[in-house]
Amino acid sequence: MIRPVLVRREVPVRGGQPLAFAVGLLVALLLGAVLLLVAGDSPMEVYRRMLSASFGDLEAFSVTLNRAIPLALAGLAVAIAATMGLWNIGAEGQILFGATTAAGIAQIGEGWSGPVLILAMIVGGSIGGALWALGPAAAKAYIGVNEIITTLMLNEIAIRLIRYLINGPWKDPEGYGFVQAPALPEQSFLPNLFQRTHVGLLIAIAVLAVIGLMVSRSSWGYELRVAGSSGATATYAGISLKRKILTVLVLSGTVAGLAGGIELTGNATRLTETVSNGYGFAGIIVAALALMRPSGVAAVAVLFGAVQVGGQSIKAIGVSDAVSTVLQALILFGVIAAGVLIVYRIEMAEPAGHKARSTSRVRSA
Amino acid sequence: MIFGLTFPETAVIGLLFAAIQFGAMIYLASLGEMIAERAGVLNLGVEGMMAMGAVGGFVFAIETGSPWLGLLAAAVIGGAVAMIHGLFAVVLGANQVVSGLALTIFGVGLANFWGTDYEGVRPEVQFVDVDWGPLSDISWIGRILFQQSPLAYLAVLLGFVTWFVLNRTRGGLALRAAGESAATADAAGHSVLGLRLFAVAIGGAFAGIGGAYLSLSISPGWTVGVVAGRGWIAVALVIFGAWKVRRVALGAFLFGLAMALPNRTESFDLPWDPILWSMLPYVLTIAVMIAGALVLRNRPPAAPAALGLPFRREER
């Protein structure tokens, strides 16, 4: 029986990852169009609306950038951990707990001046995120508990913590019976940079730059990458794996928590269960598409911000915004496939035992 | 009264009934994940596959008028969605964590998209609890064990079948070999890709059935977020169960209990807000993982040796 096999190309296709990205995006849009057609919607109309809502004019673009901020920070959080081969699937929970901490600070500091309160909320959010990641970090570092599961479970716990606070201790006394947190004081709103984009953009860019340089240029980052590629090598080189795991996961949580603080001061009027809006999960896709490199995270985050803003806009023509979630996953699938095909080609192989020819060629590659 | 808590009879029976119900649902999903992992494929897409099974099962049951056809559809859809992971993680050898997570996001998104028109539709078709005649009339035991949804008994049956196939058949041996040492399985003449794809598909079908259990039996109907993170608990349960059917079953009952309790805090007069109790399954998962890691610290890992490693014969 002749069957298709993947054979490593002697030279990868020119263009590499950007090409894979373009092809993957195109494939995702095509598959999304098929889905829309099946559902009885017009793909052209949907895509045109999504495009104009996200990139149509400066105001639209400023909304897209607003979305890109938490996506970039969540993506960065995932990417830092992944540099060391760790999976922080809990960015969602860390964002939520960061926002919760920031909301708590807003209650204490109701009378503080704007800049002081905003700074306290954003720093507090980061610390909240760090605390939410501390448990999984310590459990992974000292007793080897799988961090994927622990960080995930803490997402569910964070949602319920907010639900509990909103229903109980933090219930808005002026909510006329509505179950909601009290409105944030007005001086806690982040000022706008231009149009609808708030100052959080500058914070996100600065954090991306600093951490990106730390990972790629500092000895700390070098040790991180060594530990990520081989734990044994790292131990031999005298790198303390336990401390590295602890610091990396906590740093990852800090960045996600920062996103929570920025979301609350920048976009929210009060703490809600949906303050994170799935940014933590989308951040995983963003990081994966950026090949876990902080440098690529920003560009992917803007694209995903656009897909999400576009997704919101099509609700007006009666199309579910779940389309944008599906598109985000399809983009990742498309890019993974294209990425594999850049390095491998599909060949029809003879059955086992008759393929000395192709084996020898692979060895020489 | 024990420790100042009251245990009214009806409440205890109700709790144990629901524990078996939730436990059987999560058991199905966990069994499926365990099969995939025993073949060496970590599939973090359980949450997405369950969501697709839940919506697909409900839609087909409503459209055909038969819960059994809905169940069949859920299994097929679960298996089909799982093959996306099969294509990426097994055939293309992409990172299994990334591919699985993408499958969850995709599955949940697609389920929400598909379910838009079915949200709030009255669940006119659903599974009716089985009546085992005299058995069902026994006090306590009858209500708890013999008035369950047919899917609970299906879960028990599939558990036995899974155990038998994995441990007592040549095919099961080959499948486990693919998860322990893919190169060895390959040298023995088995198709590692074939075995792994099969395991992933079966895992998806089981997750799909677990999802349909939710939408056709436990809380009939479709609402966004009906799976509510239970797919992730199913993944954790496999680790808790050390990749063994019997321990997964035990864990499923334990987690069933934790999932059933939060809705019943009032009948037990428990302190604290029910919302705090709803954290219990997730807190329990973390506690169990930490306890497990402490206990098993110096023992060899129970995980299949080749779990998470892609296999490309050409690059061996």
Chai-1 contact restraints between the chains, C-beta under 6 A:
chainA,res_idxA,chainB,res_idxB,connection_type,confidence,min_distance_angstrom,max_distance_angstrom,comment,restraint_id
A,W87,B,V97,contact,1.0,0.0,6.0,A-B,restraint_1
A,A139,B,I290,contact,1.0,0.0,6.0,A-B,restraint_2
A,I143,B,A293,contact,1.0,0.0,6.0,A-B,restraint_3
A,I143,B,L294,contact,1.0,0.0,6.0,A-B,restraint_4
A,G144,B,A293,contact,1.0,0.0,6.0,A-B,restraint_5
A,V145,B,M289,contact,1.0,0.0,6.0,A-B,restraint_6
A,V145,B,I290,contact,1.0,0.0,6.0,A-B,restraint_7
A,V145,B,A293,contact,1.0,0.0,6.0,A-B,restraint_8
A,I149,B,A236,contact,1.0,0.0,6.0,A-B,restraint_9
A,I149,B,M289,contact,1.0,0.0,6.0,A-B,restraint_10
A,T150,B,I286,contact,1.0,0.0,6.0,A-B,restraint_11
A,L152,B,W232,contact,1.0,0.0,6.0,A-B,restraint_12
A,M153,B,Y282,contact,1.0,0.0,6.0,A-B,restraint_13
A,M153,B,T285,contact,1.0,0.0,6.0,A-B,restraint_14
A,M153,B,I286,contact,1.0,0.0,6.0,A-B,restraint_15
A,E156,B,G229,contact,1.0,0.0,6.0,A-B,restraint_16
A,E156,B,Y282,contact,1.0,0.0,6.0,A-B,restraint_17
A,I157,B,M279,contact,1.0,0.0,6.0,A-B,restraint_18
A,I157,B,Y282,contact,1.0,0.0,6.0,A-B,restraint_19
A,R160,B,I275,contact,1.0,0.0,6.0,A-B,restraint_20
A,R160,B,S278,contact,1.0,0.0,6.0,A-B,restraint_21
A,R160,B,M279,contact,1.0,0.0,6.0,A-B,restraint_22
A,R163,B,I275,contact,1.0,0.0,6.0,A-B,restraint_23
A,Y164,B,D273,contact,1.0,0.0,6.0,A-B,restraint_24
A,Y164,B,I275,contact,1.0,0.0,6.0,A-B,restraint_25
A,Y164,B,L276,contact,1.0,0.0,6.0,A-B,restraint_26
A,G168,B,D273,contact,1.0,0.0,6.0,A-B,restraint_27
A,F281,B,I105,contact,1.0,0.0,6.0,A-B,restraint_28
A,I284,B,L101,contact,1.0,0.0,6.0,A-B,restraint_29
A,A288,B,V98,contact,1.0,0.0,6.0,A-B,restraint_30
A,S320,B,F113,contact,1.0,0.0,6.0,A-B,restraint_31
A,S320,B,T116,contact,1.0,0.0,6.0,A-B,restraint_32
A,A322,B,G109,contact,1.0,0.0,6.0,A-B,restraint_33
A,A322,B,N112,contact,1.0,0.0,6.0,A-B,restraint_34
A,A322,B,F113,contact,1.0,0.0,6.0,A-B,restraint_35
A,T325,B,G109,contact,1.0,0.0,6.0,A-B,restraint_36
A,V326,B,G109,contact,1.0,0.0,6.0,A-B,restraint_37
A,V326,B,L110,contact,1.0,0.0,6.0,A-B,restraint_38
A,A329,B,A102,contact,1.0,0.0,6.0,A-B,restraint_39
A,A329,B,I105,contact,1.0,0.0,6.0,A-B,restraint_40
A,A329,B,F106,contact,1.0,0.0,6.0,A-B,restraint_41
A,L332,B,A102,contact,1.0,0.0,6.0,A-B,restraint_42
A,F333,B,A102,contact,1.0,0.0,6.0,A-B,restraint_43
A,I336,B,F88,contact,1.0,0.0,6.0,A-B,restraint_44
A,I336,B,A94,contact,1.0,0.0,6.0,A-B,restraint_45
A,V340,B,L92,contact,1.0,0.0,6.0,A-B,restraint_46
A,V362,B,E314,contact,1.0,0.0,6.0,A-B,restraint_47
